Amino acid sequence: MAFCSQCGNRVADTDQYCAKCGARQPAAVRAASDPLENMNPRTAAVLCYVPWLGWIAAIVVLASNRFRDNSALRFHAFQGLYLFVAWLMVDYVLKPLFHIMPGPTFPFERLFQLAILGVWVFMMIKASHGEQYSLPIIGELAERSVTER
């Protein structure tokens, strides 16, 4: 149990404001300022490869002050972002191109999407083991992005 920094009233450790005087409590501000404080870097790396949602975790990792100096995790974040961009390119560029071709066509875009999904799962496994596996082309872009500050 803590005390209010303004009036001395008893407040809980998680209270952001004092119930008596309404003053903002510094301990609550400090606790709420970094939600990634207790996150393991390996967990954050795995989250960067979650299919269709990993781009959100990657952006959070890249914007976080806590992981600013962790080049291995930043590599995973960039590579996860670039994998998502590859998915978007297949979905919004290749898929329409294959559909405007005349005659019966094989759904090649489905093969590309399935391949990217497999790479996402593969990279989640590699990241969960703490390995930094560099994919062709995408991995090189990620390494270049990590070194450019």
VMD Tcl script that draws the C-alpha trace (Angstrom):
set ca {
  {0.00 0.00 0.00}
  {1.40 3.39 -1.02}
  {0.59 6.96 -0.07}
  {-0.50 9.87 -2.26}
  {2.38 12.07 -3.37}
  {0.22 15.18 -2.87}
  {-1.91 14.73 0.28}
  {-0.57 11.55 1.96}
  {-3.81 9.57 1.64}
  {-3.47 5.79 1.25}
  {-3.65 4.64 -2.38}
  {-3.18 1.25 -4.02}
  {0.00 0.60 -6.00}
  {-2.01 0.44 -9.22}
  {-4.03 3.64 -8.66}
  {-3.25 6.36 -11.15}
  {-5.05 9.07 -9.16}
  {-5.66 9.73 -5.49}
  {-9.31 9.21 -4.47}
  {-9.15 12.09 -1.97}
  {-7.36 14.92 -3.82}
  {-7.26 13.64 -7.42}
  {-3.48 14.04 -7.84}
  {-1.79 11.83 -10.42}
  {0.41 9.20 -8.78}
  {3.97 8.88 -10.13}
  {4.27 5.13 -9.39}
  {1.22 4.38 -11.53}
  {2.57 6.55 -14.36}
  {5.89 4.71 -14.25}
  {4.20 1.29 -14.32}
  {1.94 2.22 -17.22}
  {4.65 3.91 -19.30}
  {6.36 0.74 -20.58}
  {4.02 -2.18 -21.23}
  {6.92 -4.20 -22.66}
  {8.98 -4.00 -19.47}
  {8.51 -7.67 -18.55}
  {8.38 -9.12 -22.07}
  {11.06 -11.60 -23.01}
  {12.83 -10.64 -26.29}
  {12.33 -14.19 -27.59}
  {8.56 -13.85 -27.08}
  {8.58 -10.51 -28.87}
  {10.49 -12.09 -31.78}
  {7.90 -14.88 -32.09}
  {5.06 -12.34 -32.03}
  {6.61 -10.52 -35.00}
  {5.87 -13.59 -37.17}
  {2.24 -14.24 -36.19}
  {0.42 -14.61 -39.52}
  {-1.54 -11.51 -40.58}
  {-1.04 -9.78 -37.18}
  {2.72 -9.89 -36.65}
  {3.17 -6.51 -38.32}
  {1.54 -4.88 -35.29}
  {3.99 -6.53 -32.89}
  {6.87 -5.65 -35.22}
  {5.95 -1.97 -35.23}
  {5.60 -1.97 -31.43}
  {9.02 -3.62 -31.07}
  {10.65 -1.16 -33.47}
  {9.07 1.81 -31.66}
  {9.95 0.56 -28.17}
  {12.80 2.17 -26.27}
  {13.42 -1.10 -24.42}
  {14.40 -2.99 -27.58}
  {16.20 -0.14 -29.35}
  {19.64 -1.73 -28.86}
  {18.62 -5.37 -29.41}
  {19.70 -5.88 -33.02}
  {18.60 -9.54 -33.15}
  {15.05 -8.64 -32.14}
  {14.97 -5.66 -34.49}
  {16.06 -8.04 -37.28}
  {13.07 -10.29 -36.53}
  {10.75 -7.27 -36.44}
  {11.94 -6.00 -39.83}
  {11.85 -9.47 -41.38}
  {8.31 -10.00 -40.03}
  {7.25 -6.67 -41.54}
  {8.77 -7.54 -44.91}
  {7.03 -10.92 -44.89}
  {3.74 -9.13 -44.35}
  {4.54 -6.79 -47.24}
  {5.22 -9.87 -49.41}
  {1.79 -11.21 -48.42}
  {0.19 -7.90 -49.37}
  {1.97 -7.88 -52.72}
  {0.68 -11.36 -53.52}
  {-2.83 -10.48 -52.36}
  {-3.16 -7.07 -54.04}
  {-0.82 -7.32 -57.03}
  {-0.36 -10.92 -58.18}
  {-3.88 -12.12 -57.43}
  {-5.56 -9.50 -59.69}
  {-2.96 -10.13 -62.40}
  {-3.70 -13.85 -62.46}
  {-7.45 -13.22 -62.57}
  {-7.33 -10.96 -65.64}
  {-5.44 -13.54 -67.71}
  {-7.69 -15.10 -70.35}
  {-8.64 -18.73 -70.22}
  {-8.53 -21.23 -67.37}
  {-5.71 -20.54 -64.95}
  {-4.23 -22.35 -62.03}
  {-4.56 -20.37 -58.76}
  {-0.86 -19.56 -58.40}
  {-1.59 -16.83 -55.87}
  {-2.87 -19.51 -53.48}
  {0.47 -21.32 -53.76}
  {2.34 -18.10 -53.01}
  {0.07 -17.36 -50.04}
  {0.51 -20.90 -48.73}
  {4.29 -20.57 -49.11}
  {4.32 -17.30 -47.15}
  {2.13 -18.85 -44.44}
  {4.61 -21.73 -44.21}
  {7.51 -19.28 -43.92}
  {5.68 -17.43 -41.11}
  {5.26 -20.69 -39.17}
  {8.86 -21.71 -39.89}
  {10.14 -18.34 -38.65}
  {7.99 -18.55 -35.49}
  {9.67 -21.88 -34.72}
  {13.15 -20.50 -35.44}
  {12.50 -17.40 -33.30}
  {11.14 -19.52 -30.45}
  {14.44 -21.43 -30.42}
  {16.38 -18.17 -30.32}
  {17.80 -18.60 -33.83}
  {18.28 -15.73 -36.24}
  {17.51 -17.28 -39.61}
  {17.91 -14.93 -42.56}
  {15.46 -15.52 -45.40}
  {16.66 -14.94 -48.97}
  {16.08 -11.34 -50.14}
  {13.80 -10.46 -47.20}
  {16.50 -11.32 -44.66}
  {19.04 -9.20 -46.50}
  {16.64 -6.25 -46.47}
  {16.03 -6.78 -42.76}
  {19.77 -6.88 -42.00}
  {20.26 -3.69 -43.99}
  {17.38 -2.02 -42.12}
  {18.85 -2.97 -38.74}
  {22.24 -1.49 -39.58}
  {20.71 1.79 -40.86}
  {19.83 3.91 -37.89}
}
mol new
graphics top color blue
foreach p $ca { graphics top sphere $p radius 0.5 }
foreach p [lrange $ca 0 end-1] q [lrange $ca 1 end] { graphics top cylinder $p $q radius 0.2 }
display resetview
